[in-house]
Amino acid sequence: MNDKGMLPDAIAKLEDALKAWGGQYESETYEGALHSWTVTDSPVYNHAQAERAFGKLTHLLAETLK
C-alpha cells in the first residue's frame, strides 16, 4: 500500500483497536489503490478497486437494512 494519509502503522493501530473492541468488522487494503482512488475525477482513480469497494459497501448496506 502506498497511502501517505494512512501509513501501515496507523492501519495496524486501527486494527488493534477494532480487535480490542470485539465487534464484527472487516479491514482491508486495496492493492494498487492510492488515497482518493474511488473518486472518478481523481488522477489516481482506480476503476477496478473502486467497483470492488462500491460492491462491498452496497452489500453491507443491503444486509444492514434488511
Order of alpha helices (4+ residues) and beta strands (2+ residues): alpha-alpha
